[in-house]
Amino acid sequence: MRLNHNKDRRPIEGRPTQRKLKTKPVLMVLGLLLLGNILWFIAWLIPNGPSGGGEKVASVGGEEITREDWMVAMEEQYGKETLLELVNGKVMEAAAEKYDIEVTDKEIDLEIALIRSAQDSTNSQVQSLNGEIQRQKMRAQLILDKVLTKDVVIEDEQIQTFYDENQSLYNIPTTYRTSLIVLQSESDAQETVKELKNGSSFDVLARERSVDVSSASLGGDIGFISEGQENVDSSVLEAVSKLEIDQYSDPVPLSDGRYGIVYVQDIAEGQAFSYDDVKNQIKRELALEQLPQSVSPEAFWKEFDTEWFYGE
């Protein structure tokens, strides 16, 4: 639950606090943010035929932007990072085989649940990762963590003490993946609801109409929110609890006098994890705190005879 390549890990004196453990998943996913959907984009952008590269994808003032232009720009901006992600994923799979490391779906589910419960709604971009890509990245991270900590000894008493002191971390409430359009007046909100009923896209309307700049740029996405979250308007929390997936609300009066329209993209049901459920996860986290320095997947490249396009 750290940055993807563990470059920001530092030894910490004493036992990790509840706050520190709770924020680690957010730090890891923030490190992956820029790469979240790039793999999907690249696969989608590949031309289907010989003339595919010249296909128009947009135009400005009559000047075309082709699929090839788009692909070149993607390569220039994200090519190196995307290839690095692919290479490191393969390296970690090779490490798992060599060191007999197993990562279960249940372990991945736990890590993702902790991410959702710990994320600050103001960091809504954290949740932009495609679900399967997120799981793949989490698997690679867990393999790395397990390889690094396989010889570190942590006593059961330490694990039990940490669980007892931080048990609330593992009682995860139901969270709602939420989008929000914020309007200055009720009449603006009513007009926007009318457009939604006529088939307009929530994402597009959020970008065009929402006066909340940070969420508007993300199509209204404010990430996963849960009951009692202090940095989310109580009216929004009340509204999401009454909605099903893919439903939007009528205009909701907000505490600052503006109005919101709430949309639920997904619902992650609450979970309570027992000591047995999280024992190995806690042991791994405590062991990682004992490492003297940061280690990234690149440290294993030579071991698995790795070469790549950029040649560095």
C-alpha positions in Angstrom: 0.0 0.0 0.0 2.7 2.4 -1.0 3.9 4.3 -4.1 4.1 1.9 -6.9 7.8 1.6 -7.0 8.3 2.1 -3.2 10.5 5.1 -3.8 9.0 7.0 -1.0 9.3 4.4 1.7 11.3 5.4 4.7 12.1 3.5 8.0 9.9 4.8 10.7 10.7 4.8 14.4 8.4 2.8 16.6 5.0 1.2 15.6 3.2 2.7 12.7 0.2 4.8 13.7 -3.3 4.3 12.7 -3.1 7.4 10.5 0.0 6.2 8.7 -1.3 2.8 7.8 -4.6 4.2 6.7 -3.1 6.6 4.2 -0.7 4.2 2.6 -3.1 2.9 0.0 -3.8 6.4 -1.2 -0.1 7.1 -1.6 0.4 4.0 -3.7 -2.5 4.7 -6.1 -1.6 8.4 -6.5 1.8 7.1 -7.7 0.0 5.1 -10.4 -2.5 7.8 -11.3 -1.0 9.0 -14.5 -0.8 5.5 -15.9 -4.2 4.3 -14.8 -6.0 3.8 -18.1 -3.0 4.2 -20.5 -2.9 0.4 -21.3 -6.5 0.4 -22.3 -6.0 3.6 -24.4 -3.1 2.2 -26.3 -4.9 -1.1 -27.1 -7.9 0.8 -28.3 -5.8 3.2 -30.4 -4.1 0.5 -32.4 -5.4 0.8 -36.0 -7.6 -2.0 -37.3 -6.2 -1.9 -40.8 -3.5 -0.4 -43.1 -5.3 3.0 -43.3 -6.3 3.1 -39.6 -3.6 5.6 -38.7 -5.2 8.2 -40.9 -8.6 8.0 -39.3 -9.9 11.3 -38.1 -10.6 11.4 -34.4 -11.2 15.2 -34.0 -11.0 18.4 -35.9 -10.5 22.1 -34.9 -11.4 24.8 -37.4 -11.5 22.2 -40.1 -8.0 20.9 -39.3 -8.1 17.2 -38.7 -6.5 15.3 -35.8 -5.9 11.7 -36.9 -5.6 8.6 -34.9 -1.9 8.5 -35.8 -1.4 12.0 -34.4 -3.1 10.9 -31.2 -1.0 7.7 -30.9 2.2 9.7 -31.4 1.2 12.2 -28.7 0.4 9.3 -26.3 3.7 7.7 -27.0 5.6 11.0 -26.3 3.7 11.7 -23.1 3.2 8.3 -21.6 5.2 5.8 -23.6 8.1 5.3 -21.3 6.0 5.1 -18.2 3.6 2.7 -19.7 6.3 0.4 -21.0 7.9 0.6 -17.5 4.7 -0.6 -16.0 4.4 -3.5 -18.4 8.0 -4.6 -17.9 7.8 -4.4 -14.1 4.6 -6.4 -14.1 6.3 -9.1 -16.1 9.3 -9.0 -13.8 7.2 -9.4 -10.7 5.4 -12.4 -12.2 8.8 -14.0 -12.8 9.8 -13.2 -9.2 6.5 -14.8 -7.9 7.3 -18.0 -9.8 11.0 -18.1 -8.7 10.3 -17.4 -5.0 7.0 -19.4 -4.9 5.0 -16.3 -4.0 1.2 -16.5 -4.1 -1.2 -13.6 -4.2 -4.9 -14.4 -3.7 -7.9 -12.5 -4.9 -8.9 -12.2 -1.2 -5.6 -10.3 -0.5 -6.2 -8.0 -3.4 -9.8 -7.4 -2.3 -8.6 -6.4 1.2 -6.0 -3.9 -0.2 -8.6 -2.3 -2.5 -11.1 -2.1 0.3 -8.5 -0.3 2.4 -7.9 2.1 -0.5 -11.5 3.0 -0.8 -12.0 3.5 2.9 -8.9 5.6 3.3 -9.1 7.8 0.3 -9.8 11.5 0.7 -12.7 12.6 -1.5 -10.7 15.6 -2.6 -8.3 13.2 -4.3 -11.1 11.9 -6.6 -8.5 11.1 -9.3 -7.4 8.2 -7.1 -10.4 6.3 -8.3 -9.9 6.8 -12.0 -8.1 3.5 -12.5 -9.9 0.9 -14.5 -10.9 -2.0 -12.1 -8.9 -4.8 -13.8 -5.9 -2.5 -14.2 -6.1 -1.6 -10.6 -6.1 -5.3 -9.6 -3.2 -6.1 -11.8 -1.1 -3.2 -10.3 -2.1 -4.3 -6.8 -1.0 -7.9 -7.6 2.4 -6.7 -8.8 2.8 -4.5 -5.7 1.9 -7.4 -3.4 4.4 -9.7 -5.1 7.1 -7.1 -4.6 6.2 -6.6 -0.9 6.1 -10.4 -0.3 9.5 -10.9 -1.9 11.0 -8.1 0.1 9.6 -9.3 3.4 9.9 -13.1 3.1 12.8 -13.3 5.5 11.7 -10.6 7.9 10.6 -11.9 11.3 7.6 -10.3 13.0 6.3 -11.7 16.3 2.6 -12.6 16.6 2.4 -10.4 19.7 3.3 -7.4 17.5 0.7 -8.2 15.0 -2.0 -8.7 17.6 -1.1 -5.5 19.4 -1.3 -3.5 16.1 -4.7 -5.1 15.3 -6.1 -4.3 18.8 -4.9 -0.7 18.5 -6.2 -0.1 15.0 -9.2 -2.4 14.7 -11.3 0.4 13.3 -9.2 0.4 10.1 -10.7 -3.0 9.3 -14.3 -2.2 9.9 -14.9 -0.7 6.4 -18.3 1.1 5.8 -20.3 0.9 2.6 -18.8 3.3 0.1 -20.4 4.9 -3.0 -18.5 5.8 -6.1 -20.1 9.2 -6.7 -20.3 12.0 -9.2 -21.6 15.4 -8.5 -22.8 18.4 -10.5 -22.8 21.7 -8.5 -25.1 24.5 -9.7 -25.5 28.1 -8.4 -29.3 28.0 -8.3 -32.2 25.6 -8.0 -33.5 26.6 -11.4 -30.1 25.7 -13.0 -30.2 22.4 -11.2 -33.8 21.7 -12.4 -32.8 22.5 -16.0 -29.8 20.2 -15.7 -32.0 17.3 -14.4 -34.3 17.9 -17.4 -31.4 17.5 -19.8 -30.4 14.3 -18.0 -33.9 12.9 -18.4 -33.7 13.8 -22.1 -30.6 11.6 -22.4 -27.7 13.9 -21.9 -24.5 12.5 -20.4 -23.9 13.2 -16.7 -20.2 13.3 -17.4 -20.6 15.9 -20.2 -23.0 18.1 -18.2 -20.7 18.0 -15.2 -17.8 19.3 -17.4 -20.0 22.0 -19.0 -22.1 23.2 -16.1 -20.7 22.3 -12.7 -19.3 25.3 -10.8 -17.1 23.0 -8.7 -13.9 23.2 -10.9 -12.0 20.3 -9.4 -14.8 17.7 -9.9 -16.1 19.2 -13.1 -12.7 18.5 -14.8 -13.3 14.8 -13.9 -16.8 14.7 -15.2 -18.1 15.2 -11.7 -16.3 12.3 -10.2 -15.6 12.8 -6.4 -14.5 9.2 -5.7 -15.8 6.8 -3.1 -17.6 8.4 -0.2 -19.1 7.0 2.9 -21.5 7.9 5.7 -20.0 10.3 8.3 -17.3 11.6 6.0 -16.5 15.0 7.3 -15.3 16.6 4.1 -18.4 15.7 2.1 -21.7 17.7 2.4 -24.2 15.8 4.5 -26.9 16.3 1.9 -24.7 14.5 -0.7 -24.2 11.6 1.7 -27.9 11.4 2.4 -28.7 11.4 -1.3 -26.3 8.6 -2.2 -27.7 6.3 0.4 -31.1 6.4 -1.3 -29.7 5.8 -4.9 -29.0 2.6 -6.7 -26.1 2.2 -9.2 -26.5 4.3 -12.3 -29.2 6.5 -10.7 -29.0 10.3 -10.2 -30.9 12.5 -7.7 -33.2 15.4 -8.0 -31.6 18.7 -7.1 -30.2 18.6 -3.6 -29.7 21.8 -1.5 -26.2 22.1 -0.3 -25.0 23.7 3.0 -23.4 26.6 1.1 -26.6 27.6 -0.6 -25.9 26.0 -3.9 -27.5 22.9 -5.4 -26.1 19.5 -6.3 -27.2 16.6 -8.5 -25.8 13.4 -7.3 -25.0 10.3 -9.4 -23.9 6.9 -8.1 -21.5 5.0 -10.3 -20.8 2.0 -8.1 -21.4 0.7 -4.6 -18.9 -1.2 -2.5 -20.7 -2.9 0.4 -19.2 -2.5 3.8 -16.9 -5.2 5.2 -15.6 -6.2 8.6 -12.2 -8.0 8.6 -11.3 -10.2 11.5 -7.8 -10.7 12.9 -7.4 -13.9 10.9 -8.4 -12.0 7.7 -5.7 -9.3 8.2 -3.0 -11.0 10.1 -0.7 -11.5 7.1 -1.4 -8.1 5.8 -0.4 -6.5 9.1 2.7 -8.7 9.3 3.7 -7.6 5.9 3.2 -3.9 6.7 5.2 -4.1 9.9 8.0 -6.0 8.0 8.1 -3.4 5.3 8.7 -0.7 8.0 11.9 -2.7 9.0 13.5 -2.4 5.6 16.6 -0.2 5.6 16.0 1.3 2.2 13.5 1.6 -0.7 13.4 -1.1 -3.3 11.7 -1.0 -6.7 10.9 -3.7 -9.3 13.8 -2.4 -11.4 16.1 -3.9 -8.8 15.1 -7.3 -10.2 15.7 -6.5 -13.9 19.2 -8.0 -14.0 18.1 -11.1 -12.2 15.5 -11.8 -14.8 17.5 -10.7 -17.9 15.4 -7.7 -18.6 15.9 -5.4 -21.6 13.7 -2.6 -22.9 13.2 -0.1 -25.7 14.6 2.9 -24.0 17.9 1.1 -23.3 18.7 2.8 -20.0 
